[in-house]
Amino acid sequence: MRNVHPGVQRNLLVRLDRPLRLRSCSLRSSGVTSRVAQEPQSLAHAQGSAIPQRSILEVLSIFLLALAFFGVSGCAGGFEGFKPVAATITQPASVTVGLGQTATFSVTAGGSGTLTYQWYKNGTAIIGATSSSYTTPPTVSSDTGAVFTVTVSNSAGTVTSGPATLTVQIPTPLAKSLVPSATTPPYNSSVLLVPTFSGGTATIGSTGVGSSDITAKAVSGASYPTPPLTSPKTYTLTVTDSKGNVVSTTCLVTPGAVAISPISPANQTVAPGQITFAATATGGATNGLTWTATAGTFSANVWTSPTVAGTYTITATSVDEPSVFVSTTISVSAPVILTQPATQHVCTGSGLSLTVTTSYASSYQWSLDGTPIPGATNSTYIVPAAGSANAGNYSVTVTNGVGSVTSSIAMVAVGSSITTNPLSVSLHPTQTALFSVSGQGIGPLAYQWYQIPSGGTSGVALPGATSSDYVTPPVDISYDGAQYYATVTDACGPLTSSDASLTVTAGNVPPTITTEPVGETVGVGGTTSFTVVASGTPALSYRWYRIPAGQKSGSAIAGATSATYTVPASATAITNDQDAYYVIVTNSYGQAVSQPAPLAVGNGILLQITGQPVTQYVDAGSPATYQVTAVSSLPLTYQWYVAEPGSSTFAAIPGATDSTYTLDSASATDNGSVFYVVVSNGVTSSVTSSSAGLFVGPLRGVPDLCDTSWSALGNALAGPSCSFQLTAAANNQHGEIIWPSLISTDNIQISFTVTLSNPSALPADGFTVLLADPSLGATPTSLGAAGMGLGAEGIPGVLFALDTYHNAGDPTVPYVAVGRGETALFSKPWFNVNTTIPTVVSSSMPITHSYTVSIVQGRVTATMDGAQVFSGTITAPPVAYLFITASTGGSFEDTIISNVSATVSVPAN
């Protein structure tokens, strides 16, 4: 093809209509323009041609192209030929859209042949943008002002459109809301923050506008988690547009408070082991709890306690908020016995049931007489049908992980029995005999005494002899050979004692007071009388004494030497109120001293012996009641006092201000307590009653000297065959043996044997059996004076004495007597004295005598080798320690005591 001169522009326009017409042809060459115009000519004549219209056009096109190829121009020499038509474009329009929207640009192009398109943004071809229209991606702010063009190409060339400008409208930024998934979430939990915004980019943070610790690129409608919340927090949604405009909104999230319910169980005392605790946490993310204790270990909420007694703190701590916790205390205890097994007496063949009530126990083991009972491992031990083999002392050992505790002894008797039979006794005429019997049984014991007259074979019931003791009338020779026995009946049936013989021989006897003087009331300046009734041979003599009010000892009254003493008017002034009078009855064989009788003057208070409180014997848990009867012309007031077991300190009992006092529930710890009452009328001298004891549960007896619980003091030495040497044959010896448990003196019988040997030229000094009074200060370690004090002087209480050394003022030795142990009252006076006793000591051989001292509700009877040496009234301490003492001084003798036994019983009435 020949190139066209650059200066020559050739235009070829061919337009076909129906019918095809050749409209024009022009040729420009070398600046010369020629135009050939030809009127349109119908080609209708060609209809008859065999060449179709399309073929004509194709031939024409080829022709025109050939002309152009050979450089033929113009219409010279004929038709110039056919040329391609260049593309034409309708210009794209500028577009304005909102931010994030798409924009579409389009053109309409014309021209021959195939048209191709290429769109440009800011002069850079857009990949893939090759159609007549182009749609942008979602617009961003930087797209505003972008210029878009398009080129359209065909075989005739390429045409470029004019520019179209894209304008992106950026909206005003809007922070509509920031919404938490919960405004009060659980403590230490997270929330989701949902922002709603437009018109810019957004951040979410917790430190104010512009903060982005939650997210730096928020998407509207999305959700964003916060860290766990432990305090109120304000979150900010910040929206910034392209121009730097900032808007924001906030939300406040306040986490709930953690709370923990009280721990259960709380403030308890438990046995060692595992305990499950419970508490509920609320307000937290997990509401979990951590359990701790000051000792022991926890697995979850189950505590394994230590095995050491103590109080421990249990703590439940919130997992979500460790500063929140609750605590309680739990005490771990060794077993505690609440109710001891009870002493019982059951009939043979009856059921036996022993029970212990405890707290904090894990296991039990019952024992009989110290030996564990196989299989007896419950809190109750049952024997379906008890026999003699089941009698004895029962205890139970209660154990847990801390340790064990053993109950008190429950003494079980099976069947009924006579525990002490009456003893035979020898008397002289005018004396009285005392017979005593003791039994054990179920329920109250009923007694009936019988006499088998001398020469008889069957017993006759003695009217009114229904006590555990029987005192005969003053006897004469006709009583010699009589026998006495008693029946003792309980729920199991009657039992009969052995017989006791009464021997009456002619002879003289020391005095016995058979009727004591009694207290009297007299007006000021009046007179009254005191009388005593006594027996004894030979003839009796009397001497009356007055003890001034408030003093312990008395002085003889001149001329008062008969069985009756009349108090003169000179001795009945108001200052004589509460004076006391007693009489000493003597003969050549001994003496007897009456009990002091009080004198109430004017409005003074009269308190007779029969009105005194008496010792009480109750079971554990039962009430104990004391009563006093006093007389005065004025209203009386009362105050009761108590000394704890073994103590000499008395304390006023709060609220105990009536004539009757009841201890509602006695316990084992009250056993051996002592009570008295002070009676007042607000005008005259107050009066103090005698003392009364309290014994709870079964009475304890006194075992023989084989029992190792006997204690020895001073020179006392244990000897063979359950004996003790109290003094050796040496100067200044002092020996004591003591049964250190408190015993009752209401109904006691003490038997013993004393052997004296190896005396000095003048034997000395003797021995005593002493019931020492703890309420006056006696203790199991009290020591009496040696020598003439017989090892007992200075120990308060009542004593039976045998003296072999004569001191100034003493009765003829040897003698036996009853008196007081206090230093001021020792032998001053002796209450009962018998100076006509057998020989008790010899330098040639040991001499042994057997003694019995019985006290039955204030009356003492002493026998020596079965012969009664005296009987009389005494005031024994209600609660006592048993002492046996002996001493030597400048003279000496060997004193050995053996065969000791003592029976302690509850009085029958």
ZAMARGU-4260 file (C-alpha; in steps of 0.2 Angstrom, whole numbers, plus 5000, padded with zeros to 4 digits):
<rodrens>
0) 5000/5000/5000 | 5006/5017/4996 | 5006/5029/5010 | 4996/5045/5009 | 5005/5061/5009
5) 5004/5069/5026 | 4997/5085/5019 | 4983/5076/5010 | 4967/5072/5019 | 4956/5060/5011
10) 4939/5058/5016 | 4928/5044/5011 | 4910/5044/5015 | 4899/5031/5009 | 4882/5030/5015
15) 4870/5018/5010 | 4851/5020/5010 | 4838/5010/5003 | 4840/5009/4989 | 4859/5011/4989
20) 4864/5027/4982 | 4880/5035/4979 | 4879/5052/4986 | 4896/5060/4985 | 4914/5058/4982
25) 4928/5070/4986 | 4947/5070/4985 | 4959/5081/4992 | 4976/5080/4985 | 4991/5093/4986
30) 4979/5106/4993 | 4967/5104/4979 | 4950/5099/4982 | 4939/5092/4969 | 4921/5086/4972
35) 4911/5076/4962 | 4893/5077/4965 | 4881/5065/4958 | 4863/5065/4960 | 4857/5051/4969
40) 4852/5038/4957 | 4840/5025/4960 | 4846/5007/4958 | 4830/5000/4955 | 4836/4996/4938
45) 4848/4984/4946 | 4834/4973/4952 | 4835/4964/4936 | 4853/4960/4938 | 4859/4943/4943
50) 4870/4951/4956 | 4861/4954/4973 | 4863/4970/4982 | 4875/4963/4995 | 4886/4957/4982
55) 4886/4974/4973 | 4891/4982/4990 | 4905/4970/4993 | 4912/4973/4975 | 4911/4991/4977
60) 4921/4990/4994 | 4934/4980/4986 | 4935/4992/4972 | 4937/5007/4983 | 4951/4999/4993
65) 4960/4995/4977 | 4960/5012/4972 | 4967/5018/4988 | 4980/5005/4987 | 4986/5011/4970
70) 4986/5029/4975 | 4971/5034/4964 | 4963/5049/4971 | 4948/5060/4967 | 4936/5055/4955
75) 4947/5057/4940 | 4945/5044/4928 | 4929/5038/4937 | 4923/5032/4956 | 4936/5035/4970
80) 4931/5019/4980 | 4925/5013/4999 | 4934/5018/5015 | 4931/5012/5034 | 4920/5024/5045
85) 4929/5030/5062 | 4921/5028/5079 | 4910/5042/5086 | 4907/5044/5105 | 4893/5052/5115
90) 4903/5060/5130 | 4902/5051/5147 | 4894/5062/5161 | 4901/5066/5177 | 4894/5057/5192
95) 4891/5062/5210 | 4888/5047/5223 | 4888/5045/5242 | 4903/5038/5251 | 4903/5019/5250
100) 4891/5019/5235 | 4897/5014/5217 | 4897/5026/5202 | 4893/5020/5184 | 4900/5029/5169
105) 4894/5025/5151 | 4896/5031/5133 | 4887/5027/5117 | 4899/5024/5102 | 4897/5022/5083
110) 4908/5017/5069 | 4912/5003/5057 | 4918/4987/5062 | 4921/4980/5080 | 4922/4993/5093
115) 4933/4991/5108 | 4933/5001/5125 | 4946/5005/5138 | 4942/5015/5153 | 4954/5026/5162
120) 4955/5033/5180 | 4966/5048/5181 | 4974/5042/5165 | 4978/5025/5171 | 4969/5011/5163
125) 4957/5001/5174 | 4960/4983/5172 | 4945/4974/5166 | 4935/4990/5162 | 4932/4986/5143
130) 4914/4989/5140 | 4904/5004/5136 | 4900/5007/5154 | 4911/5005/5170 | 4905/5004/5188
135) 4917/5008/5202 | 4920/4998/5218 | 4911/5006/5233 | 4918/5023/5234 | 4930/5030/5247
140) 4933/5048/5252 | 4949/5048/5241 | 4939/5044/5226 | 4932/5062/5225 | 4938/5072/5210
145) 4944/5057/5201 | 4943/5059/5181 | 4937/5045/5171 | 4939/5043/5152 | 4936/5030/5139
150) 4944/5026/5122 | 4934/5018/5109 | 4944/5009/5095 | 4940/5001/5078 | 4949/4998/5062
155) 4948/5016/5058 | 4957/5021/5074 | 4954/5026/5092 | 4943/5040/5099 | 4946/5046/5117
160) 4931/5053/5126 | 4931/5069/5136 | 4933/5068/5155 | 4920/5063/5167 | 4923/5068/5185
165) 4918/5058/5200 | 4912/5067/5215 | 4910/5057/5232 | 4899/5065/5245 | 4906/5062/5262
170) 4892/5062/5275 | 4893/5071/5292 | 4900/5059/5305 | 4887/5051/5317 | 4890/5041/5333
175) 4873/5035/5336 | 4875/5022/5350 | 4887/5011/5359 | 4876/4997/5367 | 4883/4984/5380
180) 4876/4967/5380 | 4873/4970/5399 | 4874/4986/5409 | 4876/4977/5425 | 4885/4961/5421
185) 4892/4948/5434 | 4908/4953/5443 | 4923/4949/5433 | 4914/4945/5417 | 4915/4952/5400
190) 4902/4961/5389 | 4900/4964/5371 | 4899/4982/5364 | 4889/4985/5349 | 4893/5002/5340
195) 4881/5010/5328 | 4889/5025/5318 | 4891/5032/5301 | 4901/5045/5292 | 4919/5041/5297
200) 4930/5028/5305 | 4927/5023/5323 | 4937/5017/5338 | 4930/5010/5355 | 4940/5012/5371
205) 4939/5014/5389 | 4950/5029/5392 | 4939/5043/5384 | 4937/5050/5367 | 4949/5043/5354
210) 4954/5028/5365 | 4955/5012/5356 | 4960/4998/5368 | 4944/4989/5364 | 4946/4991/5345
215) 4954/5003/5333 | 4944/4998/5318 | 4926/4997/5323 | 4912/4991/5311 | 4895/4998/5314
220) 4884/4984/5320 | 4898/4972/5325 | 4901/4967/5343 | 4917/4969/5353 | 4921/4960/5369
225) 4928/4969/5384 | 4941/4963/5397 | 4933/4955/5413 | 4925/4969/5423 | 4929/4972/5441
230) 4923/4990/5443 | 4912/5002/5434 | 4919/5007/5417 | 4914/5020/5404 | 4917/5015/5386
235) 4918/5028/5372 | 4914/5026/5353 | 4924/5039/5343 | 4919/5042/5325 | 4931/5053/5314
240) 4927/5058/5297 | 4940/5062/5283 | 4940/5081/5288 | 4945/5077/5305 | 4928/5080/5313
245) 4925/5069/5328 | 4909/5064/5337 | 4907/5051/5351 | 4895/5043/5362 | 4897/5033/5378
250) 4890/5019/5388 | 4892/5014/5407 | 4894/4996/5412 | 4894/4993/5431 | 4898/4975/5436
255) 4887/4968/5450 | 4894/4965/5468 | 4899/4948/5474 | 4890/4942/5489 | 4892/4925/5498
260) 4879/4918/5510 | 4884/4912/5527 | 4893/4896/5529 | 4883/4881/5534 | 4886/4872/5546
265) 4892/4886/5557 | 4899/4889/5574 | 4898/4870/5579 | 4908/4858/5589 | 4911/4842/5580
270) 4921/4826/5581 | 4936/4825/5570 | 4933/4819/5553 | 4926/4825/5537 | 4913/4839/5536
275) 4904/4846/5520 | 4902/4864/5520 | 4890/4875/5510 | 4889/4893/5505 | 4882/4902/5489
280) 4891/4915/5479 | 4881/4927/5469 | 4885/4942/5457 | 4901/4935/5450 | 4906/4928/5433
285) 4908/4910/5439 | 4902/4912/5457 | 4915/4899/5462 | 4922/4898/5480 | 4939/4893/5486
290) 4938/4884/5504 | 4952/4886/5516 | 4954/4882/5535 | 4967/4887/5548 | 4971/4868/5550
295) 4966/4852/5541 | 4963/4850/5522 | 4950/4854/5510 | 4945/4844/5494 | 4932/4856/5486
300) 4920/4860/5500 | 4924/4844/5511 | 4935/4848/5526 | 4945/4834/5534 | 4948/4841/5551
305) 4964/4839/5561 | 4964/4827/5575 | 4969/4839/5588 | 4956/4847/5599 | 4954/4866/5596
310) 4944/4879/5587 | 4947/4882/5568 | 4942/4895/5556 | 4933/4890/5540 | 4934/4903/5525
315) 4925/4903/5509 | 4933/4915/5497 | 4925/4921/5480 | 4935/4915/5465 | 4929/4931/5455
320) 4933/4943/5469 | 4946/4936/5482 | 4943/4951/5493 | 4925/4945/5497 | 4924/4930/5509
325) 4914/4924/5524 | 4921/4914/5539 | 4914/4903/5553 | 4922/4893/5567 | 4922/4875/5570
330) 4928/4867/5586 | 4935/4850/5586 | 4933/4841/5602 | 4937/4825/5610 | 4922/4814/5615
335) 4911/4822/5629 | 4900/4811/5640 | 4883/4820/5643 | 4875/4807/5653 | 4884/4794/5663
340) 4878/4776/5664 | 4868/4774/5679 | 4870/4763/5694 | 4857/4749/5694 | 4850/4736/5704
345) 4840/4723/5694 | 4832/4707/5700 | 4839/4690/5694 | 4833/4686/5677 | 4828/4703/5673
350) 4835/4714/5658 | 4850/4725/5661 | 4852/4740/5650 | 4866/4753/5652 | 4867/4768/5641
355) 4879/4783/5639 | 4874/4799/5630 | 4889/4807/5622 | 4893/4821/5609 | 4907/4819/5596
360) 4909/4800/5599 | 4916/4788/5585 | 4916/4772/5594 | 4912/4764/5611 | 4919/4750/5622
365) 4910/4744/5637 | 4920/4736/5651 | 4915/4725/5667 | 4927/4727/5682 | 4940/4734/5670
370) 4939/4721/5657 | 4932/4725/5639 | 4916/4716/5635 | 4918/4708/5618 | 4905/4715/5606
375) 4899/4729/5618 | 4903/4743/5606 | 4887/4753/5605 | 4881/4768/5616 | 4870/4755/5625
380) 4874/4739/5632 | 4860/4726/5635 | 4860/4710/5645 | 4843/4701/5641 | 4843/4691/5657
385) 4855/4696/5671 | 4863/4684/5683 | 4876/4685/5696 | 4890/4685/5683 | 4883/4702/5677
390) 4885/4711/5693 | 4900/4722/5695 | 4907/4739/5690 | 4903/4745/5672 | 4911/4758/5662
395) 4912/4763/5644 | 4927/4771/5635 | 4921/4783/5621 | 4934/4787/5607 | 4936/4798/5592
400) 4951/4804/5582 | 4956/4816/5596 | 4956/4804/5610 | 4945/4795/5622 | 4936/4797/5638
405) 4930/4784/5651 | 4914/4786/5660 | 4911/4785/5678 | 4908/4768/5686 | 4890/4762/5685
410) 4888/4749/5699 | 4876/4735/5694 | 4869/4724/5708 | 4859/4708/5702 | 4846/4702/5715
415) 4844/4707/5733 | 4856/4704/5747 | 4859/4708/5765 | 4876/4718/5765 | 4878/4720/5784
420) 4870/4708/5797 | 4867/4714/5814 | 4881/4710/5827 | 4879/4701/5844 | 4882/4713/5858
425) 4885/4711/5877 | 4877/4723/5889 | 4875/4727/5908 | 4858/4731/5915 | 4851/4748/5911
430) 4861/4749/5894 | 4853/4749/5877 | 4858/4739/5863 | 4859/4745/5845 | 4856/4732/5831
435) 4859/4737/5813 | 4856/4729/5796 | 4860/4735/5778 | 4854/4728/5762 | 4854/4732/5744
440) 4839/4730/5733 | 4827/4737/5720 | 4817/4752/5725 | 4813/4757/5743 | 4818/4744/5756
445) 4806/4740/5770 | 4812/4733/5786 | 4805/4723/5801 | 4814/4718/5816 | 4810/4703/5826
450) 4815/4696/5843 | 4817/4678/5848 | 4815/4679/5867 | 4827/4670/5878 | 4823/4651/5877
455) 4812/4654/5862 | 4813/4647/5844 | 4803/4659/5834 | 4803/4677/5831 | 4790/4690/5836
460) 4789/4706/5826 | 4793/4721/5836 | 4780/4735/5835 | 4787/4750/5826 | 4804/4743/5823
465) 4803/4746/5804 | 4820/4755/5802 | 4837/4748/5797 | 4842/4750/5815 | 4834/4745/5831
470) 4838/4751/5849 | 4832/4741/5863 | 4824/4748/5879 | 4836/4749/5894 | 4839/4730/5897
475) 4839/4720/5912 | 4844/4702/5916 | 4828/4695/5907 | 4835/4700/5890 | 4850/4689/5892
480) 4850/4676/5878 | 4837/4685/5867 | 4840/4686/5848 | 4836/4699/5835 | 4835/4698/5817
485) 4827/4709/5803 | 4818/4706/5786 | 4823/4717/5772 | 4810/4718/5757 | 4812/4726/5740
490) 4804/4723/5723 | 4813/4707/5721 | 4806/4700/5737 | 4810/4698/5756 | 4827/4694/5763
495) 4831/4689/5781 | 4847/4694/5791 | 4856/4682/5802 | 4852/4682/5821 | 4862/4693/5833
500) 4862/4688/5851 | 4860/4699/5866 | 4870/4695/5882 | 4866/4704/5898 | 4877/4702/5913
505) 4876/4710/5930 | 4888/4724/5932 | 4891/4742/5933 | 4891/4753/5918 | 4895/4771/5913
510) 4881/4783/5911 | 4870/4783/5895 | 4859/4798/5891 | 4842/4791/5885 | 4833/4808/5884
515) 4843/4823/5878 | 4838/4841/5885 | 4829/4851/5872 | 4829/4869/5868 | 4818/4882/5877
520) 4810/4899/5874 | 4809/4911/5889 | 4804/4929/5891 | 4816/4942/5896 | 4818/4940/5915
525) 4808/4924/5915 | 4814/4906/5920 | 4814/4890/5912 | 4821/4872/5915 | 4832/4859/5905
530) 4830/4841/5909 | 4841/4825/5905 | 4837/4807/5907 | 4851/4795/5909 | 4855/4777/5915
535) 4870/4768/5922 | 4876/4760/5938 | 4882/4764/5951 | 4873/4780/5955 | 4874/4795/5943
540) 4879/4813/5946 | 4876/4828/5936 | 4885/4844/5932 | 4877/4857/5921 | 4887/4869/5910
545) 4882/4885/5900 | 4890/4890/5884 | 4888/4909/5881 | 4880/4914/5865 | 4893/4914/5851
550) 4906/4904/5860 | 4912/4886/5858 | 4915/4880/5875 | 4906/4881/5892 | 4909/4883/5910
555) 4901/4874/5925 | 4886/4882/5933 | 4888/4882/5952 | 4875/4871/5961 | 4868/4864/5945
560) 4870/4846/5950 | 4854/4837/5947 | 4845/4830/5932 | 4835/4846/5930 | 4842/4863/5929
565) 4831/4879/5931 | 4838/4894/5923 | 4836/4909/5934 | 4829/4926/5929 | 4847/4933/5931
570) 4852/4922/5916 | 4837/4927/5904 | 4842/4944/5899 | 4841/4948/5881 | 4860/4946/5880
575) 4857/4928/5885 | 4848/4924/5869 | 4856/4909/5861 | 4865/4903/5876 | 4867/4884/5876
580) 4866/4872/5891 | 4873/4854/5892 | 4875/4842/5906 | 4889/4829/5910 | 4882/4814/5918
585) 4896/4804/5928 | 4898/4789/5939 | 4914/4779/5944 | 4914/4770/5927 | 4913/4784/5915
590) 4903/4799/5909 | 4891/4805/5896 | 4889/4822/5889 | 4872/4828/5882 | 4870/4838/5867
595) 4869/4857/5869 | 4851/4864/5871 | 4848/4882/5865 | 4840/4895/5875 | 4829/4908/5865
600) 4826/4924/5875 | 4812/4936/5871 | 4810/4937/5852 | 4825/4925/5850 | 4825/4911/5837
605) 4823/4894/5843 | 4830/4880/5832 | 4828/4863/5839 | 4838/4848/5834 | 4822/4841/5826
610) 4821/4856/5815 | 4838/4855/5807 | 4842/4851/5789 | 4847/4833/5785 | 4858/4825/5773
615) 4851/4821/5756 | 4854/4805/5745 | 4848/4807/5727 | 4852/4800/5710 | 4861/4811/5697
620) 4849/4823/5689 | 4836/4822/5704 | 4832/4837/5715 | 4839/4838/5733 | 4828/4848/5746
625) 4834/4855/5762 | 4822/4862/5776 | 4824/4870/5792 | 4811/4873/5806 | 4814/4888/5817
630) 4802/4897/5829 | 4802/4916/5833 | 4789/4929/5838 | 4796/4940/5824 | 4796/4936/5805
635) 4810/4926/5800 | 4822/4927/5785 | 4834/4914/5778 | 4850/4913/5768 | 4857/4896/5763
640) 4875/4893/5760 | 4885/4879/5752 | 4903/4873/5752 | 4909/4863/5737 | 4915/4845/5740
645) 4931/4845/5751 | 4930/4864/5754 | 4929/4874/5770 | 4923/4890/5761 | 4905/4893/5761
650) 4896/4904/5749 | 4879/4911/5749 | 4867/4903/5737 | 4859/4917/5726 | 4840/4917/5729
655) 4840/4903/5742 | 4831/4914/5755 | 4816/4903/5761 | 4815/4890/5774 | 4816/4877/5761
660) 4830/4876/5748 | 4830/4864/5733 | 4844/4860/5721 | 4835/4856/5705 | 4846/4844/5697
665) 4861/4836/5707 | 4876/4831/5697 | 4890/4820/5702 | 4901/4835/5705 | 4890/4840/5719
670) 4893/4824/5728 | 4900/4828/5745 | 4894/4846/5746 | 4889/4853/5763 | 4874/4865/5766
675) 4868/4876/5781 | 4856/4890/5783 | 4857/4906/5794 | 4840/4911/5801 | 4837/4929/5806
680) 4823/4940/5812 | 4832/4957/5811 | 4832/4960/5829 | 4840/4946/5839 | 4855/4936/5836
685) 4855/4926/5820 | 4855/4907/5822 | 4866/4895/5811 | 4859/4878/5808 | 4869/4862/5809
690) 4877/4856/5792 | 4869/4844/5780 | 4878/4834/5766 | 4873/4829/5749 | 4877/4813/5741
695) 4873/4809/5723 | 4872/4792/5716 | 4877/4776/5725 | 4887/4778/5741 | 4905/4772/5742
700) 4910/4761/5756 | 4928/4760/5763 | 4938/4745/5758 | 4950/4735/5768 | 4968/4740/5770
705) 4973/4729/5755 | 4966/4743/5744 | 4981/4754/5738 | 4970/4769/5739 | 4973/4771/5757
710) 4987/4784/5761 | 4999/4783/5775 | 5007/4798/5783 | 5021/4801/5796 | 5028/4785/5803
715) 5014/4773/5797 | 5021/4758/5788 | 5011/4745/5778 | 5013/4728/5786 | 5009/4710/5781
720) 4991/4703/5779 | 4984/4720/5775 | 4989/4729/5791 | 4998/4745/5796 | 5010/4749/5810
725) 5005/4766/5815 | 5018/4768/5829 | 5034/4758/5833 | 5040/4755/5850 | 5049/4772/5850
730) 5048/4789/5857 | 5039/4803/5847 | 5031/4792/5834 | 5016/4799/5824 | 5007/4788/5811
735) 4991/4791/5801 | 4982/4781/5788 | 4968/4790/5778 | 4954/4785/5766 | 4954/4800/5755
740) 4937/4799/5748 | 4922/4808/5756 | 4910/4797/5765 | 4893/4799/5773 | 4892/4797/5792
745) 4873/4796/5794 | 4873/4777/5794 | 4891/4770/5796 | 4899/4755/5805 | 4918/4754/5806
750) 4926/4738/5812 | 4944/4736/5816 | 4957/4726/5826 | 4971/4734/5836 | 4986/4725/5843
755) 4997/4735/5856 | 5014/4728/5861 | 5031/4732/5868 | 5027/4746/5879 | 5038/4757/5889
760) 5037/4756/5908 | 5022/4768/5906 | 5013/4764/5890 | 5009/4778/5878 | 4999/4785/5870
765) 4984/4777/5861 | 4975/4778/5845 | 4959/4786/5837 | 4947/4783/5823 | 4942/4800/5817
770) 4929/4806/5805 | 4937/4822/5799 | 4926/4837/5794 | 4931/4845/5777 | 4919/4859/5780
775) 4929/4864/5795 | 4946/4863/5785 | 4951/4845/5786 | 4960/4838/5771 | 4967/4821/5767
780) 4984/4827/5772 | 4980/4835/5789 | 4992/4830/5803 | 4987/4830/5821 | 4997/4833/5836
785) 5008/4818/5843 | 5010/4813/5861 | 4994/4816/5871 | 4985/4822/5855 | 4985/4804/5850
790) 4989/4810/5832 | 4972/4818/5830 | 4972/4834/5840 | 4970/4848/5828 | 4960/4839/5815
795) 4942/4845/5816 | 4929/4831/5817 | 4922/4818/5828 | 4933/4804/5835 | 4933/4788/5845
800) 4949/4787/5856 | 4958/4774/5866 | 4970/4782/5878 | 4984/4772/5888 | 4993/4787/5896
805) 4986/4798/5910 | 4988/4816/5908 | 4982/4829/5920 | 4963/4830/5919 | 4961/4813/5910
810) 4949/4799/5916 | 4957/4784/5923 | 4967/4775/5910 | 4965/4765/5900 | 4948/4772/5893
815) 4938/4774/5878 | 4929/4789/5873 | 4921/4800/5860 | 4925/4818/5857 | 4930/4832/5845
820) 4947/4834/5836 | 4948/4853/5836 | 4962/4859/5847 | 4951/4869/5858 | 4938/4855/5860
825) 4950/4840/5861 | 4945/4830/5877 | 4936/4846/5883 | 4925/4837/5886 | 4924/4819/5881
830) 4906/4816/5876 | 4906/4797/5882 | 4919/4789/5892 | 4921/4771/5898 | 4935/4768/5910
835) 4931/4750/5914 | 4938/4741/5899 | 4949/4726/5898 | 4968/4727/5898 | 4974/4734/5881
840) 4993/4733/5883 | 5006/4722/5892 | 5025/4721/5892 | 5024/4703/5892 | 5014/4699/5877
845) 5004/4708/5863 | 4986/4711/5866 | 4973/4712/5853 | 4955/4718/5854 | 4942/4720/5841
850) 4932/4736/5840 | 4916/4742/5832 | 4910/4760/5831 | 4893/4763/5824 | 4885/4780/5820
855) 4866/4779/5816 | 4858/4796/5813 | 4868/4805/5827 | 4869/4791/5839 | 4886/4782/5842
860) 4888/4765/5849 | 4905/4757/5853 | 4909/4739/5856 | 4925/4731/5862 | 4926/4712/5858
865) 4907/4712/5856 | 4903/4721/5872 | 4895/4738/5872 | 4906/4751/5880 | 4895/4766/5878
870) 4881/4773/5868 | 4876/4791/5866 | 4871/4806/5855 | 4884/4815/5845 | 4885/4828/5831
875) 4895/4820/5817 | 4901/4829/5802 | 4889/4825/5788 | 4903/4822/5776 | 4920/4816/5781
880) 4937/4808/5778 | 4941/4793/5788 | 4957/4794/5798 | 4965/4781/5810 | 4979/4789/5820
885) 4991/4784/5834 | 5006/4793/5842 | 5019/4791/5856 | 5028/4804/5866 | 5040/4802/5880
890) 5033/4784/5882 | 5029/4772/5869 | 5021/4756/5862 | 5019/4747/5846 | 5002/4750/5838
895) 4996/4739/5823 | 4979/4740/5815 | 4972/4727/5804 | 4955/4720/5799 | 4948/4737/5794
900) 4931/4737/5786 | 4918/4750/5785 | 4900/4749/5779 | 4892/4765/5773 | 4873/4765/5770
905) 4859/4777/5767 | 4848/4779/5782 | 4831/4770/5781 | 4822/4785/5787
</rodrens>
